[in-house]
Each structure stands twice: as structure tokens, then as C-alpha cells.
Amino acid sequence: MVSSSTCPRNTGAEWLKNWALTLQQGFAPVGVKANLVVETSQIYYAHWTTVTTGVTEWASRSTASEILNSAYRTGANWNSAHWSNPTFDKTLDELEATVDVDKRKSLTQTLEQVLSEEVPAIITYHRGSPRGLSKRVQGMSQDPNRFLDLRTVFLTA
């Protein structure tokens, strides 16, 4: 049996198109036929949360709760899977309400387990942001969103 899915994606980056092609080729041996539809970002992002399957680039978020609230909370605008789990939402509320590091770690692990077992999404990669610096570069901080902010950077002799 061959399953078929149309997979629209935006044209914002050639590498993302290539990634969609790689996924298409990887699905074929297990009987999944993916029909790629390449769209401009204006078209794609007008309906990206309604496609059956999509290849979408997400910007990073500063905290786990920020990304989880955006992507997986019941009814969230960017919950493209339209997934809902009241227990997950309650655990996410607990995460938001505590500052205790050990408790947050435990809650995050619980959320990760539920995501792994239930969410109909495949996260195929995470981008790192390594930065090579000379010891002469001072004032360079690593932003949690990986943005490069040079306002406080200076060079020493």
C-alpha cells in the first residue's frame, strides 16, 4: 500500500527545498509517496497550518515553554498538527508557574515524553550556531535565540 501526501513548502531557502527532496526520497522505500509543491512564502504561510504534511522552518525560541506554547498547546495559532492533550496543557501551565530548576527539569521531561509518544510531527533537524572567536573579541554573548548582537563587542590588543 502506498500512502500519498502533498507536501507544500516555502521557497525561502534552497536548502529547505533540498531537504524536502531528501525527505521525499527517504519516504519512498517505506511506501510513502510525497508530492512536493514548492510555493512562495506569501502563499505557503497563508495556509501552512492547514496542509496535510509540510516542511516548515521554525525560528528558535528562548525557552522550552515558549516553543511548546506556540507549537503544541491546544488551540495555539501555530499548532499546525491541531493536536490537543489537556494533560499536556496542564503540565505546560505548571512549567510556566514554577521557577524551581529541578521541578522545571522534571516537568520538561514529562512534556518531552508526551511529545515523543503523541504529537503527529517529525522534527528532522536542529541547527546549532557555533561561533569561532578570537580571545581578542570581548563582550560577545550567546543569545538564546542565536541572534548575533554586536552592540557590546570590542577588540583588545
SVG drawing of the C-alpha trace seen along z (x, -y; Angstrom):
<svg xmlns="http://www.w3.org/2000/svg" viewBox="-8 -49 56 51">
<polyline fill="none" stroke="black" stroke-width="0.4" points="0.0,0.0 1.3,-3.4 0.3,-6.4 0.3,-9.8 0.7,-13.2 1.1,-16.6 3.9,-18.5 3.9,-22.3 6.8,-24.3 8.1,-27.8 10.8,-28.9 12.7,-31.0 15.8,-28.8 17.2,-26.5 18.5,-24.2 14.9,-23.7 13.8,-22.6 16.7,-20.2 15.7,-18.9 12.1,-18.3 13.5,-16.3 15.7,-14.3 12.7,-13.5 10.7,-12.6 13.4,-10.1 13.7,-8.7 9.9,-8.1 9.8,-6.2 11.3,-2.9 8.7,-2.6 5.8,-3.1 5.1,-6.8 4.8,-8.9 5.3,-12.6 4.2,-15.1 6.2,-18.3 4.6,-21.6 7.0,-24.5 5.3,-27.8 6.4,-31.3 6.4,-32.2 3.5,-34.5 1.4,-31.6 2.7,-28.9 2.3,-30.9 -1.2,-31.8 -2.2,-28.2 0.7,-26.3 -1.3,-25.3 -3.9,-23.5 -1.7,-21.4 -1.7,-17.6 2.1,-17.5 4.5,-20.4 8.2,-21.2 8.4,-24.3 11.4,-26.2 10.9,-27.5 12.9,-30.2 14.4,-29.4 12.8,-30.4 14.4,-31.4 12.8,-28.8 11.2,-25.4 7.9,-26.8 7.9,-29.5 8.2,-26.9 5.8,-24.4 3.2,-27.1 3.5,-28.3 3.5,-24.9 1.7,-22.3 -0.7,-23.9 -4.3,-23.2 -5.7,-25.8 -2.4,-27.7 -2.1,-29.6 1.0,-27.7 -0.2,-24.2 -0.2,-23.0 -0.8,-19.4 -4.0,-20.6 -3.0,-18.3 -4.7,-18.5 -3.9,-17.0 -5.4,-18.6 -2.8,-16.8 0.0,-18.3 -1.6,-21.8 -1.9,-21.4 1.8,-20.3 2.8,-23.2 0.8,-25.6 2.8,-24.1 6.1,-24.7 5.1,-28.3 4.2,-28.7 7.5,-27.5 10.9,-28.9 12.4,-25.9 15.1,-24.5 14.7,-20.8 10.9,-21.0 11.1,-22.6 13.5,-19.9 11.1,-17.2 8.1,-18.9 10.1,-19.4 11.0,-15.7 7.3,-14.8 6.4,-17.1 9.1,-15.6 7.8,-12.1 4.3,-13.1 5.6,-14.9 7.6,-11.9 4.7,-9.5 1.7,-11.5 2.5,-14.5 2.0,-14.0 5.1,-15.9 8.5,-14.9 11.3,-17.3 14.0,-16.3 16.8,-18.6 18.1,-21.2 20.5,-23.8 23.4,-24.7 25.1,-28.0 28.7,-27.6 30.8,-30.7 34.5,-30.9 36.1,-33.8 39.5,-35.1 40.5,-35.8 40.7,-39.4 36.9,-39.6 35.3,-40.8 31.7,-41.4 30.2,-38.7 27.3,-37.0 25.4,-34.0 21.8,-35.0 19.3,-32.2 17.7,-32.9 21.1,-32.7 20.9,-36.2 24.2,-38.0 24.2,-41.2 27.4,-43.2 26.4,-46.3 28.7,-45.4 31.5,-43.7 35.0,-45.2 38.6,-44.1 41.5,-44.1 45.1,-44.2"/>
</svg>
